[in-house]
């Protein structure tokens, strides 16, 4: 099946409704394949692939992201491990999002992944995956 009609492809079994709602809110043009509608093989989308770990293997036969880093691959998980992270890295996933995720953080990540403009930073950013805690007020 070809996903080249859509710049963004979301594949899940119904557990990524937050991601779908966020893509709708930011006005992204995307295809959403769910459950039994997910074929055994897919062509890569142009810009962004978001999936649950169950469907991450769809990216196994895809070429590595091009010089532009596209398509950006984001895996959304409920639990993770070192083995899972290593497997996702081998499949070309740049980001791993663990649920639950704050809606603003999700929106920023998806907006950043879809951004197509000149980069103004002198040095490229690298996703690290450190746990962060923020305390506001007393």
PyMOL commands that set and color helices and strands:
alter all, ss='L'
color gray80, all
select helices_A, chain A and resi 17-25+35-37+53-61+82-90+103-114
alter helices_A, ss='H'
color red, helices_A
select strands_A, chain A and resi 8-12+30-34+48-52+72-77+95-98
alter strands_A, ss='S'
color yellow, strands_A
deselect
rebuild
show_as cartoon
